[in-house]
């Protein structure tokens, strides 16, 4: 929360702390303090007063947006509804007029929760797509005589044996001079894990 008016800040903290699934991490009186607290805590949502002395909430939001690929959600607060346009230029989830009232805050929180669920679903689908892309990628394995093209999906396990690495696959065993660590690096992010220092 960034709010320069003490009573408004305390009121918002009080209202948010009544919610079961919300944790208030910190509060700031101005944009400069907010930036410091944001990078310390990395919250999912920021409640920002649009008009603060020094750096405004809008300026702070722009700096945060420019500093990360995964910015938080913004809910702007203001005593003047003409500032709402500034809030939506930042793609804010909502804006609240002061003094705050519980029904309007609930409406904003529902929008926040909905947007957080959308983000979570998008990130999960991106991770699944990335894993699928990597799983379909082919590995080049040097067996000492020739290069073998191998799909990561074909690998069952790998184990060092007499200065060679045995890669057990669905079509048999491939021997390579690469180390287990080198293979592990090539398979990073896929569904492989080290069960033992040699497997």
TACORHU-V123424 format. One record per residue. N is the residue number from 1. RES is the residue in three letters. SS is DSSP state (2 for helix, 1 for strand, 0 for the rest). Layout:
n=N res=RES ss=SS
n=N res=RES ss=SS
//
This chain:
n=1 res=UNK ss=0
n=2 res=UNK ss=1
n=3 res=UNK ss=0
n=4 res=UNK ss=0
n=5 res=UNK ss=0
n=6 res=UNK ss=2
n=7 res=UNK ss=2
n=8 res=UNK ss=2
n=9 res=UNK ss=2
n=10 res=UNK ss=2
n=11 res=UNK ss=2
n=12 res=UNK ss=2
n=13 res=UNK ss=2
n=14 res=UNK ss=2
n=15 res=UNK ss=2
n=16 res=UNK ss=2
n=17 res=UNK ss=2
n=18 res=UNK ss=0
n=19 res=UNK ss=0
n=20 res=UNK ss=0
n=21 res=UNK ss=0
n=22 res=UNK ss=0
n=23 res=UNK ss=0
n=24 res=UNK ss=0
n=25 res=UNK ss=0
n=26 res=UNK ss=0
n=27 res=UNK ss=0
n=28 res=UNK ss=1
n=29 res=UNK ss=0
n=30 res=UNK ss=0
n=31 res=UNK ss=2
n=32 res=UNK ss=2
n=33 res=UNK ss=2
n=34 res=UNK ss=2
n=35 res=UNK ss=2
n=36 res=UNK ss=2
n=37 res=UNK ss=2
n=38 res=UNK ss=2
n=39 res=UNK ss=2
n=40 res=UNK ss=2
n=41 res=UNK ss=2
n=42 res=UNK ss=0
n=43 res=UNK ss=0
n=44 res=UNK ss=0
n=45 res=UNK ss=1
n=46 res=UNK ss=1
n=47 res=UNK ss=1
n=48 res=UNK ss=1
n=49 res=UNK ss=1
n=50 res=UNK ss=0
n=51 res=UNK ss=0
n=52 res=UNK ss=0
n=53 res=UNK ss=0
n=54 res=UNK ss=0
n=55 res=UNK ss=0
n=56 res=UNK ss=0
n=57 res=UNK ss=2
n=58 res=UNK ss=2
n=59 res=UNK ss=2
n=60 res=UNK ss=2
n=61 res=UNK ss=2
n=62 res=UNK ss=2
n=63 res=UNK ss=2
n=64 res=UNK ss=2
n=65 res=UNK ss=2
n=66 res=UNK ss=2
n=67 res=UNK ss=2
n=68 res=UNK ss=0
n=69 res=UNK ss=0
n=70 res=UNK ss=0
n=71 res=UNK ss=0
n=72 res=UNK ss=0
n=73 res=UNK ss=1
n=74 res=UNK ss=1
n=75 res=UNK ss=1
n=76 res=UNK ss=1
n=77 res=UNK ss=1
n=78 res=UNK ss=1
n=79 res=UNK ss=0
n=80 res=UNK ss=0
n=81 res=UNK ss=2
n=82 res=UNK ss=2
n=83 res=UNK ss=2
n=84 res=UNK ss=2
n=85 res=UNK ss=2
n=86 res=UNK ss=2
n=87 res=UNK ss=2
n=88 res=UNK ss=2
n=89 res=UNK ss=2
n=90 res=UNK ss=0
n=91 res=UNK ss=0
n=92 res=UNK ss=0
n=93 res=UNK ss=0
n=94 res=UNK ss=1
n=95 res=UNK ss=1
n=96 res=UNK ss=1
n=97 res=UNK ss=1
n=98 res=UNK ss=0
n=99 res=UNK ss=0
n=100 res=UNK ss=0
n=101 res=UNK ss=0
n=102 res=UNK ss=2
n=103 res=UNK ss=2
n=104 res=UNK ss=2
n=105 res=UNK ss=2
n=106 res=UNK ss=2
n=107 res=UNK ss=2
n=108 res=UNK ss=2
n=109 res=UNK ss=2
n=110 res=UNK ss=2
n=111 res=UNK ss=2
n=112 res=UNK ss=2
n=113 res=UNK ss=2
n=114 res=UNK ss=2
n=115 res=UNK ss=2
n=116 res=UNK ss=2
n=117 res=UNK ss=2
n=118 res=UNK ss=2
n=119 res=UNK ss=2
n=120 res=UNK ss=2
n=121 res=UNK ss=2
n=122 res=UNK ss=2
n=123 res=UNK ss=2
n=124 res=UNK ss=2
n=125 res=UNK ss=2
n=126 res=UNK ss=2
n=127 res=UNK ss=2
n=128 res=UNK ss=2
n=129 res=UNK ss=2
n=130 res=UNK ss=2
n=131 res=UNK ss=2
n=132 res=UNK ss=2
n=133 res=UNK ss=2
n=134 res=UNK ss=2
n=135 res=UNK ss=2
n=136 res=UNK ss=2
n=137 res=UNK ss=0
n=138 res=UNK ss=1
n=139 res=UNK ss=1
n=140 res=UNK ss=1
n=141 res=UNK ss=1
n=142 res=UNK ss=1
n=143 res=UNK ss=0
n=144 res=UNK ss=0
n=145 res=UNK ss=0
n=146 res=UNK ss=0
n=147 res=UNK ss=1
n=148 res=UNK ss=1
n=149 res=UNK ss=1
n=150 res=UNK ss=1
n=151 res=UNK ss=1
n=152 res=UNK ss=2
n=153 res=UNK ss=2
n=154 res=UNK ss=2
n=155 res=UNK ss=1
n=156 res=UNK ss=1
n=157 res=UNK ss=1
n=158 res=UNK ss=1
n=159 res=UNK ss=1
n=160 res=UNK ss=1
n=161 res=UNK ss=1
n=162 res=UNK ss=0
n=163 res=UNK ss=0
n=164 res=UNK ss=1
n=165 res=UNK ss=1
n=166 res=UNK ss=1
n=167 res=UNK ss=1
n=168 res=UNK ss=1
n=169 res=UNK ss=1
n=170 res=UNK ss=0
n=171 res=UNK ss=0
n=172 res=UNK ss=1
n=173 res=UNK ss=1
n=174 res=UNK ss=1
n=175 res=UNK ss=1
n=176 res=UNK ss=1
n=177 res=UNK ss=0
n=178 res=UNK ss=0
n=179 res=UNK ss=0
n=180 res=UNK ss=2
n=181 res=UNK ss=2
n=182 res=UNK ss=2
n=183 res=UNK ss=2
n=184 res=UNK ss=2
n=185 res=UNK ss=2
n=186 res=UNK ss=2
n=187 res=UNK ss=0
n=188 res=UNK ss=0
n=189 res=UNK ss=0
n=190 res=UNK ss=0
n=191 res=UNK ss=0
n=192 res=UNK ss=0
n=193 res=UNK ss=0
n=194 res=UNK ss=0
n=195 res=UNK ss=0
n=196 res=UNK ss=0
n=197 res=UNK ss=0
n=198 res=UNK ss=0
n=199 res=UNK ss=0
//
